[in-house]
């Protein structure tokens, strides 16, 4: 049985992605990846969100 945050998911943490929307950014994953590829500024995001965007952008390139 996991205790506290042993699983890496804590009840108080907001998920980085809900469906295809990056939580708190106002962008979908494809929109953020396109912005990254076009060298447009991205809104502030967590390290996990940034990694998701970079991986998605790499899959499109």
TORPA-4810 file (N, C-alpha, C, O; in nm, 3 decimals):
<nodes>
NODE_1_0.083_-0.118_0.000_0.000_0.000_0.000_0.088_0.125_0.000_0.184_0.135_0.077_X
NODE_2_0.056_0.219_-0.085_0.134_0.342_-0.096_0.095_0.438_0.016_-0.020_0.445_0.057_X
NODE_3_0.193_0.512_0.063_0.170_0.611_0.167_0.209_0.748_0.114_0.309_0.761_0.044_X
NODE_4_0.131_0.850_0.147_0.164_0.986_0.106_0.174_0.997_-0.044_0.078_0.967_-0.116_X
NODE_5_0.288_1.040_-0.091_0.309_1.060_-0.235_0.402_0.954_-0.293_0.472_0.980_-0.391_X
NODE_6_0.403_0.834_-0.235_0.487_0.726_-0.284_0.458_0.692_-0.430_0.546_0.643_-0.501_X
NODE_7_0.335_0.717_-0.474_0.297_0.682_-0.610_0.337_0.789_-0.710_0.331_0.766_-0.830_X
NODE_8_0.378_0.906_-0.662_0.413_1.016_-0.750_0.295_1.104_-0.785_0.311_1.206_-0.853_X
NODE_9_0.176_1.067_-0.739_0.057_1.146_-0.764_-0.001_1.186_-0.630_-0.038_1.100_-0.550_X
NODE_10_-0.009_1.314_-0.605_-0.061_1.363_-0.479_-0.197_1.427_-0.500_-0.221_1.489_-0.604_X
NODE_11_-0.283_1.415_-0.406_-0.420_1.466_-0.418_-0.423_1.616_-0.442_-0.515_1.664_-0.509_X
NODE_12_-0.326_1.690_-0.391_-0.325_1.834_-0.409_-0.263_1.879_-0.540_-0.274_1.997_-0.576_X
NODE_13_-0.199_1.789_-0.613_-0.136_1.825_-0.739_-0.237_1.832_-0.852_-0.326_1.748_-0.864_X
NODE_14_-0.223_1.934_-0.934_-0.308_1.948_-1.052_-0.245_1.864_-1.162_-0.123_1.869_-1.181_X
NODE_15_-0.325_1.788_-1.237_-0.266_1.708_-1.344_-0.209_1.797_-1.453_-0.266_1.902_-1.483_X
NODE_16_-0.096_1.759_-1.514_-0.035_1.843_-1.617_-0.117_1.851_-1.744_-0.107_1.947_-1.820_X
NODE_17_-0.199_1.749_-1.767_-0.275_1.740_-1.891_-0.413_1.683_-1.859_-0.424_1.580_-1.793_X
NODE_18_-0.517_1.750_-1.906_-0.653_1.700_-1.891_-0.708_1.686_-2.032_-0.735_1.785_-2.100_X
NODE_19_-0.725_1.562_-2.076_-0.760_1.539_-2.216_-0.641_1.582_-2.299_-0.532_1.525_-2.285_X
NODE_20_-0.659_1.680_-2.385_-0.547_1.731_-2.464_-0.508_1.872_-2.420_-0.425_1.936_-2.484_X
NODE_21_-0.567_1.921_-2.310_-0.541_2.058_-2.265_-0.435_2.058_-2.154_-0.446_1.985_-2.055_X
NODE_22_-0.334_2.142_-2.174_-0.231_2.160_-2.072_-0.288_2.248_-1.963_-0.315_2.366_-1.985_X
NODE_23_-0.307_2.192_-1.846_-0.371_2.259_-1.734_-0.306_2.393_-1.705_-0.185_2.403_-1.688_X
NODE_24_-0.389_2.497_-1.698_-0.343_2.629_-1.661_-0.275_2.709_-1.770_-0.230_2.821_-1.744_X
NODE_25_-0.266_2.655_-1.891_-0.197_2.727_-1.999_-0.293_2.784_-2.103_-0.258_2.879_-2.173_X
NODE_26_-0.411_2.728_-2.113_-0.505_2.770_-2.216_-0.474_2.714_-2.353_-0.535_2.756_-2.452_X
NODE_27_-0.381_2.620_-2.360_-0.343_2.560_-2.487_-0.363_2.410_-2.485_-0.353_2.345_-2.381_X
NODE_28_-0.391_2.355_-2.602_-0.391_2.210_-2.615_-0.246_2.167_-2.639_-0.160_2.249_-2.671_X
NODE_29_-0.221_2.040_-2.624_-0.087_1.987_-2.649_-0.044_2.015_-2.793_0.069_2.060_-2.814_X
NODE_30_-0.129_1.989_-2.894_-0.089_2.021_-3.032_-0.062_2.170_-3.054_0.031_2.205_-3.128_X
NODE_31_-0.141_2.258_-2.992_-0.118_2.402_-3.007_0.016_2.443_-2.948_0.090_2.521_-3.008_X
NODE_32_0.047_2.391_-2.831_0.174_2.424_-2.766_0.292_2.370_-2.846_0.394_2.436_-2.859_X
NODE_33_0.278_2.249_-2.900_0.385_2.190_-2.981_0.408_2.273_-3.107_0.522_2.297_-3.146_X
NODE_34_0.299_2.318_-3.171_0.312_2.401_-3.290_0.380_2.533_-3.256_0.464_2.581_-3.333_X
NODE_35_0.345_2.592_-3.142_0.408_2.717_-3.100_0.557_2.696_-3.076_0.638_2.780_-3.114_X
NODE_36_0.593_2.585_-3.015_0.733_2.554_-2.989_0.808_2.539_-3.122_0.918_2.592_-3.137_X
NODE_37_0.750_2.467_-3.216_0.814_2.446_-3.346_0.826_2.577_-3.425_0.921_2.595_-3.501_X
NODE_38_0.731_2.667_-3.406_0.732_2.796_-3.476_0.814_2.901_-3.401_0.821_3.017_-3.444_X
NODE_39_0.874_2.861_-3.289_0.955_2.951_-3.207_0.875_3.068_-3.150_0.927_3.177_-3.132_X
NODE_40_0.745_3.042_-3.123_0.660_3.142_-3.059_0.668_3.123_-2.907_0.696_3.013_-2.860_X
NODE_41_0.645_3.229_-2.832_0.652_3.217_-2.685_0.543_3.125_-2.631_0.431_3.121_-2.683_X
NODE_42_0.577_3.053_-2.528_0.482_2.965_-2.460_0.449_3.023_-2.324_0.532_3.091_-2.264_X
NODE_43_0.328_2.998_-2.276_0.296_3.044_-2.140_0.376_2.965_-2.038_0.431_2.859_-2.070_X
NODE_44_0.384_3.015_-1.916_0.453_2.939_-1.811_0.389_2.801_-1.795_0.266_2.787_-1.798_X
NODE_45_0.473_2.700_-1.780_0.424_2.563_-1.759_0.522_2.487_-1.672_0.637_2.527_-1.655_X
NODE_46_0.474_2.377_-1.620_0.558_2.294_-1.534_0.661_2.221_-1.619_0.649_2.213_-1.741_X
NODE_47_0.762_2.166_-1.553_0.864_2.088_-1.623_0.802_1.968_-1.693_0.843_1.931_-1.803_X
NODE_48_0.704_1.906_-1.629_0.638_1.790_-1.690_0.563_1.833_-1.816_0.570_1.766_-1.919_X
NODE_49_0.491_1.945_-1.808_0.419_1.995_-1.925_0.516_2.029_-2.038_0.491_1.997_-2.154_X
NODE_50_0.626_2.092_-2.004_0.727_2.128_-2.106_0.779_2.003_-2.175_0.795_2.001_-2.297_X
NODE_51_0.805_1.900_-2.097_0.855_1.774_-2.155_0.751_1.711_-2.247_0.785_1.662_-2.354_X
NODE_52_0.624_1.713_-2.206_0.516_1.660_-2.291_0.510_1.737_-2.424_0.493_1.677_-2.531_X
NODE_53_0.523_1.870_-2.416_0.518_1.953_-2.536_0.639_1.923_-2.626_0.623_1.908_-2.747_X
NODE_54_0.756_1.914_-2.567_0.877_1.885_-2.646_0.869_1.749_-2.713_0.908_1.734_-2.829_X
NODE_55_0.819_1.648_-2.641_0.805_1.515_-2.701_0.703_1.515_-2.813_0.722_1.449_-2.915_X
NODE_56_0.593_1.587_-2.794_0.490_1.594_-2.899_0.545_1.668_-3.021_0.522_1.626_-3.134_X
NODE_57_0.618_1.775_-2.998_0.677_1.851_-3.109_0.777_1.764_-3.186_0.783_1.769_-3.308_X
NODE_58_0.856_1.685_-3.113_0.954_1.596_-3.179_0.885_1.492_-3.266_0.938_1.453_-3.370_X
NODE_59_0.767_1.449_-3.223_0.695_1.349_-3.303_0.637_1.409_-3.431_0.605_1.336_-3.525_X
NODE_60_0.623_1.542_-3.433_0.569_1.610_-3.551_0.677_1.648_-3.650_0.651_1.664_-3.769_X
NODE_61_0.800_1.663_-3.601_0.911_1.711_-3.687_0.962_1.603_-3.779_1.055_1.626_-3.856_X
</nodes>
